[in-house]
Amino acid sequence: MSYDLVVIGTGPGGYVCAIKAAQLGLKTAVVEKLSTHGGTCVNVGCIPSKALLHASEAFVAASHALPDLGVEVGKPKLNLKKMLEHKVKTVEQNTKGLDFLMKKNKIDVLRGVGSIAGKGKVTVKADDGKEQTVETKNIVIATGSDVAGIPGVEVKFDEKVIVSSTGALDFAKVPDSLVVVGGGVIGLELGSVWARLGAKVTVVEYLDTILGGMDGEVAKQFQRMLAKQGFDFKLGAKVTGVAKSGKGARVTFEPAKGGEAETIEADAVLIATGRKPYTEGLGLKEAGVELDERGRIKTDGHLRTNVEGIYAIGDVIAGPMLAHKAEDEGVAVAEILAGQAGHVNYDVIPGVVYTSPEVASVGKTEEELKKAGVDYTAGKFPFTANGRARAMLQTDGFVKILADKKTDRVLGVHIVGFGAGEMIHEAAVLMEFGGSSEDLARTCHAHPTMSEAVKEAALATFAKPIHM
């Protein structure tokens, strides 16, 4: 069998690339080692975690927010089994949807582990050991990433007591205490789920701030909000050991800048220190595909590797490990292969932390602008001054807009607040078209909405806000 394109991996980048290629008339096949499509994101990442985040938020609302709104339902009772069933059902609906899309777009699905067998050849090894080799004009590597672990520390995951993000989606009962190693997006999201359901959560982070890489002011304010929700933070802490202890586990750490070691005992430990590109067993070395110093596949501005006919997208290449970044790259590659001008604007890729409240960001942070020597103006507006936020008891947070001081072109937008992940997209559209803070401020926003805070922040950037 011969194809125009074979995509190895059907996570968000891979399946989107395959669908777009098929839509553009390319004879396409995908190789997937799992029984379902969607990769980490759909099966054990983005989708199931959002199901639990939403469900746990509803539990907290019933406990605290509803009575303040005059809705008395009595003390809510947690049915964790039912909540986890909701998560499973959500995942199944998504994976079945991907099966349908593969059939609809006439994409051949090859089940097994894929590897490059030479120029224009991909070998697929099935679970039963049988192999087949197919020929293709082009190959796209979209194998995603795996749990990184802790550098220099041996961690034995049993996914019950010492867990990765996968195990943290499936605790049999709510742990009384949970240590989260890593103060990034994954750790804070999953920590939030179990904190809402009753766990005492302690975050141990190597850096002096959570959400490393996000805007400093946002991270600082957000940490205070999580602390009010019961989170405890050990920042600037280097973990030196993680091991089982009795029915639970213990985490040993010391100040990153030197000092005495400290140990925390907990019912469970979540290792959320990031992810690493999954490139093992792909035959990259034999094919001559170059990797960078962090084990990622090197690509050029058109997502091509150094080997003709081999492309790579998503978590296996440089850039933020985000599903939507991989999707955009998948579309770009498909368009390039079809003779079109596929392109990804890496300056306008939003990032969202799906906690409560949410944190959303697109573009540059203040720290990045200062480091680059860019003269900028900042405008802020708090949700405490927003009528809709008051009506919904969702006044935590603010919107901050950063614009070039000379041209007023918006360079970055950062939001902490209820629904931030939805509000960030008007900023992304604005920035995609090179818009200014005045453009945004003069765009009529419906009243009353949370999004009016975005307009007011834009007004604060080039002039003055109306409602503050």
Helices and strands as residue ranges (DSSP letters): E 2-8, H 12-23, E 28-32, H 39-44, H 46-60, I 61-65, H 66-68, H 80-104, E 108-111, E 113-118, E 121-125, E 131-141, E 145-147, E 162-163, G 167-169, E 177-181, H 185-196, E 200-204, H 216-228, E 232-234, E 237-245, E 248-255, E 262-266, E 268-271, E 275-277, H 284-287, E 310-312, G 314-316, H 323-337, E 351-353, E 358-363, H 366-372, E 376-382, G 383-385, H 387-391, E 398-404, E 410-417, H 420-432, H 437-441, H 452-462
